[in-house]
Amino acid sequence: MFKQALTGNKLGTVIVIDDNANIRESIKMILEDECRLQFFDNGITAIEYIKDTRPDIVITDISMPRMNGIEVLRKIKEIDKSIQVIMLTGYASVESARASVRYGAYDYIVKPYDTDKLVEIVKSGINYRKQLLNDQDNINKIRQLNKEMEREMIKSRKLAYTGQLSAGIIHEVSNPLSAIEGYLHIIQKKIKDKDVLEGEELDFLKKYLAITHNQLRRSIRIIRNHLDFLKVSNEENLIDINECLEEIMTLLKYQKITLNIELKSEYGNIPRIRGNPDHFQQIFMNMLYNAIHAVENKGIIIVRTEIVTEQNGRSYISISFIDNGHGIPKDKLEHIFEPFYSTKGKGKGTGLGMAISYEIIKKYGGDIIIKSTVGKGTKISILIPF
């Protein structure tokens, strides 16, 4: 192997692979003022070097022992698709060179090559790779921005739900706290001016302390569930869909808006799935609030989980939200997943809940199916592959 490294203010890094020392020396004289150069006399050693250095350009001969240029090209593209490969070929292997372009080579040069053309192709290849990397960087930034926006949307939706939950949480917690106050008052009266308790009095005290303790634990559980719901996590875990739904149903059960609504759950035997719990909490809460609005705070809402097999033969976890509300007209159904489109009327919704839910479910490879009849109700089924 012959290896030469030059530094300075260069356009980019070029690796030359050719088993002919005269070719390597010739390219060195042509490109040494323009590029940082590394030379190898075989593809095997060059590939190991490329794994660590990621050059801009690789110029490789097609006909070489041990590893030919087509194989070098294939391995380079496995390492980094942005590295541009220029094939060197004699007249006898021009067809191979043309074929290599179809395999991902940037261009090819026929020996004996024109000096100016070689420089032009190398410069063009370097600029092309820089543009690719810049484009990829922009794509990565956009993806990161989308993730951040998605997290913020989840937070904002949860904050919106928090406003609706707060009154119900206060109402729900006030009941056990009032009971605790009453029981403590009874206990205080019972043990007033007594130094020793025994028999029925002791049993009475134990009974009411146990009831008080249970009511206190209930209050803590309500508050903890509420705080857990407000957390936003980026972690993916194994999720028990039924458990996730039950937590939300418990949160909603004593809300003012559900006092006249019959909430039913029909949980089937379904497997756990891997995902972000916050995504599914947000989706399920959105579906339930839509159903609550649809029945106009008086009606029946059923939450059902089961395994279904679709026409494509694939099995899905189905999570259905069924209500006997006013239904959705056909002309509105076709717009249901459009951002900022709301069926609730002006000022009653952001029009983002279904759009966000649909995008999240799509990321999990799933779908949302809506069947609705005006005056009879709506069934929204979330399908998640497993």
VOPAGU-2260 file (C-alpha; in pm, 1 decimal, decimal comma):
REM VOPAGU-2260
SITE   aa  ch    i         X         Y         Z
SITE  MET   A    0       0,0       0,0       0,0
SITE  PHE   A    1     114,1     355,3     -84,0
SITE  LYS   A    2     -30,3     623,8     139,9
SITE  GLN   A    3      14,5    1002,3     115,9
SITE  ALA   A    4    -169,5    1272,6     314,6
SITE  LEU   A    5    -169,2    1641,3     232,0
SITE  THR   A    6    -326,9    1915,0     444,0
SITE  GLY   A    7    -418,1    2276,8     398,6
SITE  ASN   A    8    -712,3    2481,1     280,9
SITE  LYS   A    9    -858,8    2222,9      45,5
SITE  LEU   A   10   -1200,5    2168,6    -114,9
SITE  GLY   A   11   -1247,6    1828,5      43,1
SITE  THR   A   12   -1104,4    1483,7     106,9
SITE  VAL   A   13   -1046,6    1238,3    -177,8
SITE  ILE   A   14    -941,0     875,9    -148,7
SITE  VAL   A   15    -784,9     710,9    -454,0
SITE  ILE   A   16    -785,1     331,3    -488,6
SITE  ASP   A   17    -583,1     183,1    -773,0
SITE  ASP   A   18    -334,1    -104,5    -787,4
SITE  ASN   A   19    -129,6      87,8   -1047,3
SITE  ALA   A   20     128,4     312,7    -880,6
SITE  ASN   A   21     158,8     530,6   -1193,2
SITE  ILE   A   22    -215,8     608,6   -1186,3
SITE  ARG   A   23    -198,1     701,3    -819,3
SITE  GLU   A   24      97,6     930,2    -879,2
SITE  SER   A   25     -72,4    1089,7   -1179,8
SITE  ILE   A   26    -389,8    1170,7    -979,6
SITE  LYS   A   27    -174,2    1304,2    -696,5
SITE  MET   A   28     -12,2    1558,5    -929,5
SITE  ILE   A   29    -351,5    1663,8   -1071,1
SITE  LEU   A   30    -545,3    1701,0    -743,3
SITE  GLU   A   31    -289,5    1778,3    -472,1
SITE  ASP   A   32    -346,6    2154,4    -495,4
SITE  GLU   A   33    -724,7    2114,0    -475,9
SITE  CYS   A   34    -794,0    1834,4    -227,2
SITE  ARG   A   35    -670,2    1641,3      75,5
SITE  LEU   A   36    -559,2    1308,3     -65,6
SITE  GLN   A   37    -521,1     950,7      58,3
SITE  PHE   A   38    -399,8     665,9    -161,2
SITE  PHE   A   39    -453,5     289,3    -142,3
SITE  ASP   A   40    -349,3       7,8    -369,6
SITE  ASN   A   41    -640,2    -221,9    -276,5
SITE  GLY   A   42   -1005,8    -194,4    -185,0
SITE  ILE   A   43    -996,7    -403,6     133,1
SITE  THR   A   44    -758,4    -172,2     319,8
SITE  ALA   A   45    -928,6     136,0     178,6
SITE  ILE   A   46   -1272,0      26,2     301,8
SITE  GLU   A   47   -1142,6      -9,3     659,4
SITE  TYR   A   48   -1000,2     343,5     638,1
SITE  ILE   A   49   -1322,3     483,2     489,6
SITE  LYS   A   50   -1525,0     346,4     781,4
SITE  ASP   A   51   -1336,8     583,6    1014,0
SITE  THR   A   52   -1279,7     888,5     794,9
SITE  ARG   A   53   -1589,7     932,4     571,8
SITE  PRO   A   54   -1423,6    1116,0     278,6
SITE  ASP   A   55   -1611,1    1331,1      29,5
SITE  ILE   A   56   -1494,3    1143,5    -281,6
SITE  VAL   A   57   -1356,2     798,8    -358,3
SITE  ILE   A   58   -1192,2     745,0    -695,9
SITE  THR   A   59   -1159,4     373,4    -758,0
SITE  ASP   A   60   -1040,4     158,3   -1045,4
SITE  ILE   A   61   -1293,8    -101,7   -1157,8
SITE  SER   A   62   -1050,1    -384,5   -1240,1
SITE  MET   A   63    -846,5    -466,5    -927,4
SITE  PRO   A   64    -741,6    -792,6    -760,6
SITE  ARG   A   65    -886,4    -901,5    -422,6
SITE  MET   A   66   -1179,4    -656,9    -441,7
SITE  ASN   A   67   -1301,3    -499,3    -766,5
SITE  GLY   A   68   -1436,4    -145,8    -799,2
SITE  ILE   A   69   -1804,1    -250,2    -812,0
SITE  GLU   A   70   -1767,3    -429,1    -477,8
SITE  VAL   A   71   -1584,1    -125,7    -334,6
SITE  LEU   A   72   -1875,5      91,5    -450,3
SITE  ARG   A   73   -2129,7    -138,6    -286,7
SITE  LYS   A   74   -1946,3    -143,4      46,7
SITE  ILE   A   75   -1897,2     235,1      47,3
SITE  LYS   A   76   -2271,3     289,8      -3,1
SITE  GLU   A   77   -2337,2      55,6     288,9
SITE  ILE   A   78   -2107,5     271,5     505,5
SITE  ASP   A   79   -2231,2     614,9     397,1
SITE  LYS   A   80   -2457,1     683,7     101,4
SITE  SER   A   81   -2343,2    1046,7      86,1
SITE  ILE   A   82   -1984,3     954,2     -13,7
SITE  GLN   A   83   -1952,7    1008,0    -387,6
SITE  VAL   A   84   -1770,5     739,5    -586,6
SITE  ILE   A   85   -1602,2     804,3    -922,1
SITE  MET   A   86   -1512,1     494,9   -1125,1
SITE  LEU   A   87   -1187,7     470,8   -1324,6
SITE  THR   A   88   -1205,8     240,7   -1623,0
SITE  GLY   A   89   -1030,1     140,0   -1943,2
SITE  TYR   A   90   -1219,0     116,8   -2270,5
SITE  ALA   A   91   -1277,1    -254,4   -2218,0
SITE  SER   A   92   -1485,0    -196,8   -1904,8
SITE  VAL   A   93   -1686,9     111,9   -2003,4
SITE  GLU   A   94   -2010,7     -87,3   -1980,7
SITE  SER   A   95   -1920,8    -186,7   -1623,9
SITE  ALA   A   96   -1857,8     178,5   -1543,4
SITE  ARG   A   97   -2195,0     280,3   -1685,9
SITE  ALA   A   98   -2360,9       3,6   -1486,3
SITE  SER   A   99   -2187,4     129,1   -1169,9
SITE  VAL   A  100   -2362,0     465,3   -1209,8
SITE  ARG   A  101   -2690,5     278,6   -1187,6
SITE  TYR   A  102   -2560,6     122,4    -864,9
SITE  GLY   A  103   -2497,1     464,3    -712,2
SITE  ALA   A  104   -2163,7     585,2    -851,3
SITE  TYR   A  105   -2145,7     960,5    -905,1
SITE  ASP   A  106   -1970,2     935,9   -1242,4
SITE  TYR   A  107   -1699,0     748,3   -1430,9
SITE  ILE   A  108   -1378,2     849,6   -1611,3
SITE  VAL   A  109   -1222,5     656,5   -1898,1
SITE  LYS   A  110    -845,6     610,1   -1904,4
SITE  PRO   A  111    -646,8     786,1   -2031,5
SITE  TYR   A  112    -844,6    1063,9   -1865,4
SITE  ASP   A  113    -861,8    1432,3   -1942,5
SITE  THR   A  114    -703,8    1631,7   -1656,7
SITE  ASP   A  115    -957,1    1915,3   -1662,4
SITE  LYS   A  116   -1247,0    1674,4   -1674,3
SITE  LEU   A  117   -1112,1    1482,2   -1373,7
SITE  VAL   A  118   -1081,6    1804,7   -1169,7
SITE  GLU   A  119   -1427,4    1918,0   -1280,7
SITE  ILE   A  120   -1594,5    1588,5   -1181,6
SITE  VAL   A  121   -1416,2    1578,6    -844,8
SITE  LYS   A  122   -1515,9    1939,3    -761,9
SITE  SER   A  123   -1871,5    1870,1    -871,2
SITE  GLY   A  124   -1885,0    1554,1    -658,8
SITE  ILE   A  125   -1754,9    1735,9    -350,3
SITE  ASN   A  126   -2013,7    2011,2    -390,5
SITE  TYR   A  127   -2286,1    1754,2    -444,5
SITE  ARG   A  128   -2196,8    1572,6    -121,8
SITE  LYS   A  129   -2188,4    1899,5      72,7
SITE  GLN   A  130   -2537,4    1975,9     -57,1
SITE  LEU   A  131   -2656,1    1628,5      40,1
SITE  LEU   A  132   -2518,4    1668,5     392,7
SITE  ASN   A  133   -2671,1    2013,6     421,0
SITE  ASP   A  134   -3006,5    1881,8     301,6
SITE  GLN   A  135   -2985,5    1591,4     547,1
SITE  ASP   A  136   -2897,3    1831,9     826,8
SITE  ASN   A  137   -3201,6    2042,4     740,3
SITE  ILE   A  138   -3419,1    1730,1     730,1
SITE  ASN   A  139   -3290,0    1625,4    1072,6
SITE  LYS   A  140   -3361,3    1973,3    1208,3
SITE  ILE   A  141   -3714,5    1962,5    1068,0
SITE  ARG   A  142   -3769,3    1617,1    1219,3
SITE  GLN   A  143   -3643,4    1739,1    1556,3
SITE  LEU   A  144   -3862,6    2047,2    1530,4
SITE  ASN   A  145   -4162,1    1827,5    1449,6
SITE  LYS   A  146   -4090,1    1613,9    1756,8
SITE  GLU   A  147   -4064,2    1922,3    1975,0
SITE  MET   A  148   -4387,0    2062,3    1828,0
SITE  GLU   A  149   -4558,2    1729,3    1888,1
SITE  ARG   A  150   -4447,0    1733,0    2252,2
SITE  GLU   A  151   -4569,2    2090,6    2291,4
SITE  MET   A  152   -4901,7    1999,6    2130,0
SITE  ILE   A  153   -4940,3    1712,8    2375,6
SITE  LYS   A  154   -4862,3    1948,7    2662,0
SITE  SER   A  155   -5108,0    2209,9    2538,8
SITE  ARG   A  156   -5381,6    1950,5    2490,4
SITE  LYS   A  157   -5319,5    1817,9    2838,6
SITE  LEU   A  158   -5336,1    2168,5    2979,8
SITE  ALA   A  159   -5666,6    2216,5    2799,9
SITE  TYR   A  160   -5796,1    1894,8    2951,1
SITE  THR   A  161   -5663,0    2004,6    3291,1
SITE  GLY   A  162   -5894,1    2304,8    3288,0
SITE  GLN   A  163   -6188,8    2074,0    3226,7
SITE  LEU   A  164   -6069,4    1822,8    3486,3
SITE  SER   A  165   -5993,8    2067,8    3766,1
SITE  ALA   A  166   -6354,0    2130,9    3874,9
SITE  GLY   A  167   -6425,3    1758,1    3877,0
SITE  ILE   A  168   -6104,1    1680,4    4067,8
SITE  ILE   A  169   -6195,3    1933,7    4335,9
SITE  HIS   A  170   -6544,5    1784,5    4353,6
SITE  GLU   A  171   -6409,0    1429,4    4369,2
SITE  VAL   A  172   -6149,0    1502,4    4636,4
SITE  SER   A  173   -6387,9    1714,2    4844,1
SITE  ASN   A  174   -6614,3    1412,7    4903,8
SITE  PRO   A  175   -6358,9    1189,9    5083,0
SITE  LEU   A  176   -6206,3    1489,3    5260,6
SITE  SER   A  177   -6547,8    1587,7    5393,8
SITE  ALA   A  178   -6598,9    1229,0    5506,1
SITE  ILE   A  179   -6258,0    1229,7    5679,1
SITE  GLU   A  180   -6348,3    1550,6    5860,9
SITE  GLY   A  181   -6679,6    1398,3    5974,2
SITE  TYR   A  182   -6524,3    1073,7    6092,9
SITE  LEU   A  183   -6248,9    1253,8    6283,0
SITE  HIS   A  184   -6512,5    1470,5    6449,0
SITE  ILE   A  185   -6703,9    1156,7    6558,0
SITE  ILE   A  186   -6382,7     996,6    6688,3
SITE  GLN   A  187   -6288,4    1314,5    6872,8
SITE  LYS   A  188   -6626,6    1323,4    7048,8
SITE  LYS   A  189   -6606,7     953,0    7133,6
SITE  ILE   A  190   -6264,2     964,6    7297,5
SITE  LYS   A  191   -6299,4    1307,2    7459,4
SITE  ASP   A  192   -6194,7    1302,5    7828,6
SITE  LYS   A  193   -6108,4     929,7    7812,7
SITE  ASP   A  194   -5768,4     797,5    7904,6
SITE  VAL   A  195   -5835,2     431,8    7825,9
SITE  LEU   A  196   -6047,5     270,3    7551,8
SITE  GLU   A  197   -6160,6     -90,2    7554,8
SITE  GLY   A  198   -6438,9    -316,4    7438,6
SITE  GLU   A  199   -6699,3    -156,8    7211,2
SITE  GLU   A  200   -6536,2     187,0    7231,2
SITE  LEU   A  201   -6203,7      46,7    7110,1
SITE  ASP   A  202   -6376,0    -144,3    6828,0
SITE  PHE   A  203   -6563,4     172,9    6731,8
SITE  LEU   A  204   -6236,8     367,6    6718,4
SITE  LYS   A  205   -6064,9     102,4    6505,7
SITE  LYS   A  206   -6359,3      92,5    6265,2
SITE  TYR   A  207   -6370,8     465,9    6205,5
SITE  LEU   A  208   -5992,6     499,8    6185,4
SITE  ALA   A  209   -5991,3     232,6    5912,4
SITE  ILE   A  210   -6267,3     414,5    5722,7
SITE  THR   A  211   -6081,4     744,0    5761,6
SITE  HIS   A  212   -5761,1     583,2    5638,3
SITE  ASN   A  213   -5936,1     443,1    5329,4
SITE  GLN   A  214   -6086,3     782,0    5245,8
SITE  LEU   A  215   -5746,1     946,5    5285,8
SITE  ARG   A  216   -5585,8     689,7    5054,6
SITE  ARG   A  217   -5864,3     752,5    4803,9
SITE  SER   A  218   -5789,7    1126,0    4806,7
SITE  ILE   A  219   -5417,8    1063,6    4755,4
SITE  ARG   A  220   -5492,6     823,2    4469,8
SITE  ILE   A  221   -5716,2    1078,0    4295,8
SITE  ILE   A  222   -5451,6    1349,9    4319,6
SITE  ARG   A  223   -5172,5    1113,7    4211,5
SITE  ASN   A  224   -5369,6     995,0    3907,2
SITE  HIS   A  225   -5429,7    1354,9    3810,1
SITE  LEU   A  226   -5059,9    1444,5    3845,4
SITE  ASP   A  227   -4951,9    1132,7    3653,0
SITE  PHE   A  228   -5179,9    1231,4    3368,1
SITE  LEU   A  229   -5013,8    1573,2    3345,3
SITE  LYS   A  230   -4665,2    1427,9    3301,3
SITE  VAL   A  231   -4525,3    1426,2    2947,8
SITE  SER   A  232   -4263,8    1162,0    2874,5
SITE  ASN   A  233   -4060,3    1074,3    2565,8
SITE  GLU   A  234   -4001,8     718,7    2683,7
SITE  GLU   A  235   -4153,0     417,9    2513,5
SITE  ASN   A  236   -4274,1     138,0    2738,5
SITE  LEU   A  237   -4493,1    -167,9    2724,5
SITE  ILE   A  238   -4843,8     -26,1    2760,0
SITE  ASP   A  239   -5146,9    -201,0    2903,9
SITE  ILE   A  240   -5420,9     -38,1    2693,8
SITE  ASN   A  241   -5700,7    -154,7    2925,0
SITE  GLU   A  242   -5522,8     -16,1    3229,4
SITE  CYS   A  243   -5455,8     314,9    3053,1
SITE  LEU   A  244   -5824,8     344,9    2959,7
SITE  GLU   A  245   -5941,6     256,4    3309,5
SITE  GLU   A  246   -5724,2     528,8    3463,3
SITE  ILE   A  247   -5883,8     787,6    3234,4
SITE  MET   A  248   -6234,0     651,0    3295,6
SITE  THR   A  249   -6169,0     681,8    3670,2
SITE  LEU   A  250   -6057,8    1041,7    3624,2
SITE  LEU   A  251   -6376,7    1120,6    3433,2
SITE  LYS   A  252   -6621,1     922,0    3644,3
SITE  TYR   A  253   -6694,5    1194,3    3899,5
SITE  GLN   A  254   -6660,9    1492,0    3669,9
SITE  LYS   A  255   -6951,8    1732,1    3660,3
SITE  ILE   A  256   -6985,5    1683,2    3283,6
SITE  THR   A  257   -7031,0    1305,7    3322,5
SITE  LEU   A  258   -7278,6    1299,2    3611,1
SITE  ASN   A  259   -7566,9    1221,3    3372,6
SITE  ILE   A  260   -7365,6     996,1    3142,2
SITE  GLU   A  261   -7344,5     619,2    3173,8
SITE  LEU   A  262   -6979,4     523,8    3116,7
SITE  LYS   A  263   -6937,6     156,6    3029,4
SITE  SER   A  264   -6618,2     -40,1    2973,9
SITE  GLU   A  265   -6593,1    -370,6    2787,2
SITE  TYR   A  266   -6227,6    -474,9    2801,9
SITE  GLY   A  267   -6116,0    -771,7    2598,2
SITE  ASN   A  268   -5806,7    -988,7    2636,5
SITE  ILE   A  269   -5552,0    -786,6    2437,5
SITE  PRO   A  270   -5169,6    -788,2    2439,7
SITE  ARG   A  271   -4954,8    -502,7    2560,6
SITE  ILE   A  272   -4796,7    -279,6    2298,6
SITE  ARG   A  273   -4475,4     -78,6    2296,7
SITE  GLY   A  274   -4525,9     297,0    2275,4
SITE  ASN   A  275   -4534,7     629,8    2452,2
SITE  PRO   A  276   -4804,1     623,7    2726,2
SITE  ASP   A  277   -4860,1     998,1    2691,9
SITE  HIS   A  278   -4954,0     956,6    2326,0
SITE  PHE   A  279   -5226,7     707,9    2409,7
SITE  GLN   A  280   -5352,7     899,9    2713,4
SITE  GLN   A  281   -5392,9    1206,8    2496,1
SITE  ILE   A  282   -5572,4    1014,1    2220,4
SITE  PHE   A  283   -5809,3     832,7    2457,9
SITE  MET   A  284   -5891,5    1149,3    2649,9
SITE  ASN   A  285   -5964,5    1328,9    2323,5
SITE  MET   A  286   -6195,3    1049,9    2205,8
SITE  LEU   A  287   -6384,4    1044,1    2535,1
SITE  TYR   A  288   -6431,6    1420,8    2545,5
SITE  ASN   A  289   -6560,2    1410,9    2187,2
SITE  ALA   A  290   -6810,3    1141,8    2290,9
SITE  ILE   A  291   -6914,4    1341,1    2599,5
SITE  HIS   A  292   -6979,8    1641,5    2379,5
SITE  ALA   A  293   -7168,5    1425,9    2126,8
SITE  VAL   A  294   -7416,5    1296,3    2387,5
SITE  GLU   A  295   -7452,0    1651,3    2519,9
SITE  ASN   A  296   -7371,7    1549,2    2877,5
SITE  LYS   A  297   -7654,5    1292,5    2886,0
SITE  GLY   A  298   -7636,1     947,9    2729,8
SITE  ILE   A  299   -7429,7     631,3    2707,5
SITE  ILE   A  300   -7061,8     595,7    2618,8
SITE  ILE   A  301   -6904,1     252,9    2577,2
SITE  VAL   A  302   -6530,4     188,9    2561,4
SITE  ARG   A  303   -6450,0    -150,2    2409,1
SITE  THR   A  304   -6119,0    -328,9    2344,4
SITE  GLU   A  305   -6079,4    -644,1    2139,0
SITE  ILE   A  306   -5873,7    -823,0    1874,8
SITE  VAL   A  307   -6006,0    -785,3    1520,9
SITE  THR   A  308   -5892,9    -919,4    1183,5
SITE  GLU   A  309   -5926,2    -680,8     891,5
SITE  GLN   A  310   -5979,3    -764,5     522,6
SITE  ASN   A  311   -5602,9    -756,9     465,7
SITE  GLY   A  312   -5580,7   -1061,2     693,5
SITE  ARG   A  313   -5383,8    -876,4     959,0
SITE  SER   A  314   -5484,3    -871,6    1326,2
SITE  TYR   A  315   -5517,3    -545,7    1517,6
SITE  ILE   A  316   -5596,4    -428,0    1865,7
SITE  SER   A  317   -5923,3    -237,7    1833,1
SITE  ILE   A  318   -6012,5      35,7    2082,7
SITE  SER   A  319   -6365,2     158,4    2016,4
SITE  PHE   A  320   -6547,5     460,4    2159,0
SITE  ILE   A  321   -6920,8     423,0    2104,2
SITE  ASP   A  322   -7181,7     686,2    2188,8
SITE  ASN   A  323   -7553,2     735,0    2129,0
SITE  GLY   A  324   -7512,3    1105,1    2056,5
SITE  HIS   A  325   -7622,5    1323,8    1768,4
SITE  GLY   A  326   -7387,3    1164,5    1511,9
SITE  ILE   A  327   -7170,2    1327,8    1245,7
SITE  PRO   A  328   -7309,5    1424,4     902,7
SITE  LYS   A  329   -7137,4    1262,3     601,7
SITE  ASP   A  330   -7018,5    1596,0     464,1
SITE  LYS   A  331   -6831,6    1659,6     789,3
SITE  LEU   A  332   -6687,4    1309,0     822,8
SITE  GLU   A  333   -6463,0    1353,1     519,7
SITE  HIS   A  334   -6295,4    1652,5     688,5
SITE  ILE   A  335   -6272,1    1503,6    1037,3
SITE  PHE   A  336   -5892,2    1454,7    1035,7
SITE  GLU   A  337   -5810,6    1794,6     888,7
SITE  PRO   A  338   -5624,6    2030,0    1125,2
SITE  PHE   A  339   -5841,9    2306,3    1276,1
SITE  TYR   A  340   -6162,6    2139,5    1155,6
SITE  SER   A  341   -6414,1    2098,0    1437,5
SITE  THR   A  342   -6764,9    1951,2    1442,4
SITE  LYS   A  343   -6839,9    2123,8    1774,5
SITE  GLY   A  344   -6922,6    2463,9    1637,0
SITE  LYS   A  345   -6746,7    2795,6    1659,0
SITE  GLY   A  346   -6554,7    2856,1    1980,1
SITE  LYS   A  347   -6614,0    2504,7    2118,4
SITE  GLY   A  348   -6302,1    2323,7    1997,9
SITE  THR   A  349   -5957,2    2376,7    1849,7
SITE  GLY   A  350   -6008,9    2129,9    1566,4
SITE  LEU   A  351   -5670,0    1974,3    1645,0
SITE  GLY   A  352   -5763,4    1675,0    1861,7
SITE  MET   A  353   -5857,7    1432,8    1583,8
SITE  ALA   A  354   -5579,4    1554,7    1353,3
SITE  ILE   A  355   -5313,2    1499,4    1620,2
SITE  SER   A  356   -5461,4    1162,9    1721,7
SITE  TYR   A  357   -5465,6    1044,7    1359,8
SITE  GLU   A  358   -5101,9    1143,6    1301,2
SITE  ILE   A  359   -4988,7     965,9    1618,4
SITE  ILE   A  360   -5178,6     646,0    1535,3
SITE  LYS   A  361   -5032,7     650,3    1181,1
SITE  LYS   A  362   -4682,5     656,9    1333,4
SITE  TYR   A  363   -4766,9     332,0    1509,2
SITE  GLY   A  364   -4877,3     182,2    1175,9
SITE  GLY   A  365   -5243,9     198,3    1275,3
SITE  ASP   A  366   -5561,5     364,3    1158,3
SITE  ILE   A  367   -5877,9     531,0    1287,1
SITE  ILE   A  368   -6213,1     416,8    1145,9
SITE  ILE   A  369   -6526,3     625,9    1204,4
SITE  LYS   A  370   -6883,4     508,8    1152,2
SITE  SER   A  371   -7159,4     751,7    1232,5
SITE  THR   A  372   -7533,6     790,4    1180,0
SITE  VAL   A  373   -7700,7    1123,5    1240,3
SITE  GLY   A  374   -7943,7    1097,5    1530,2
SITE  LYS   A  375   -7815,9     755,7    1641,2
SITE  GLY   A  376   -7453,2     796,7    1738,8
SITE  THR   A  377   -7092,1     737,6    1647,0
SITE  LYS   A  378   -6837,0     457,5    1673,4
SITE  ILE   A  379   -6470,1     551,5    1650,5
SITE  SER   A  380   -6232,6     254,8    1632,6
SITE  ILE   A  381   -5858,3     289,4    1674,7
SITE  LEU   A  382   -5670,2       0,1    1512,3
SITE  ILE   A  383   -5314,8     -75,0    1626,8
SITE  PRO   A  384   -5110,6    -359,8    1477,2
SITE  PHE   A  385   -4929,1    -597,3    1710,4
